[in-house]
Amino acid sequence: MNRIKEVLEQKGIKQTWLAEKLGKSYNMVNGYVQNRQQPRLEILFEIAKILDVEVKDLIKENK
């Protein structure tokens, strides 16, 4: 599970903007945001860099 949706909302950033910065389709990014699919580790690092957060801030801990 990831927290990409929460971070985008906190920063007031749209999924379309993130998709453009990543060079990915809106549908791909929406899959990440809705937790239907998880980004590869290198994509997760790229998302963290774009959003100016730590990678750990994008990950939910499963308990």
C-alpha positions as CSV (number, residue, x, y, z in Angstrom):
1,M,0.0,0.0,0.0
2,N,1.2,3.5,-0.7
3,R,0.3,7.0,0.4
4,I,0.7,8.8,-2.9
5,K,-2.9,10.0,-2.9
6,E,-2.5,11.5,0.6
7,V,0.7,13.3,-0.3
8,L,-0.8,14.7,-3.5
9,E,-3.8,16.0,-1.6
10,Q,-1.6,17.5,1.1
11,K,0.4,19.3,-1.6
12,G,-2.5,20.3,-3.7
13,I,-1.1,18.5,-6.7
14,K,-3.2,16.8,-9.5
15,Q,-2.6,13.3,-10.8
16,T,-2.3,14.7,-14.3
17,W,0.6,16.9,-13.3
18,L,2.4,13.9,-11.7
19,A,1.8,11.8,-14.7
20,E,3.3,14.4,-17.0
21,K,6.4,14.8,-14.7
22,L,6.8,11.0,-14.6
23,G,6.3,10.6,-18.3
24,K,3.6,8.0,-17.5
25,S,-0.1,7.9,-18.6
26,Y,-2.8,9.3,-16.3
27,N,-4.2,5.7,-16.1
28,M,-0.9,4.4,-14.8
29,V,-0.6,7.1,-12.1
30,N,-4.2,6.7,-11.2
31,G,-3.6,3.0,-10.6
32,Y,-0.8,3.9,-8.2
33,V,-2.9,6.6,-6.5
34,Q,-5.9,4.2,-6.0
35,N,-3.6,1.3,-4.9
36,R,-4.7,-0.9,-7.7
37,Q,-1.1,-1.4,-8.6
38,Q,2.2,-0.5,-7.0
39,P,5.0,1.4,-8.7
40,R,8.3,-0.3,-9.2
41,L,10.9,0.8,-6.6
42,E,12.7,3.1,-9.0
43,I,9.4,4.8,-9.9
44,L,8.6,5.2,-6.2
45,F,12.0,7.0,-5.8
46,E,11.2,9.2,-8.8
47,I,7.8,10.1,-7.4
48,A,9.4,11.0,-4.0
49,K,11.9,13.3,-5.8
50,I,9.2,15.0,-7.8
51,L,7.0,15.5,-4.8
52,D,10.0,16.6,-2.6
53,V,9.3,14.0,0.1
54,E,11.1,11.0,1.5
55,V,10.3,7.6,0.0
56,K,9.2,6.4,3.4
57,D,6.5,9.2,3.4
58,L,4.9,7.4,0.4
59,I,4.7,4.0,2.0
60,K,2.0,2.7,4.4
61,E,3.1,0.3,7.0
62,N,1.0,-2.9,7.0
63,K,0.2,-4.0,10.5
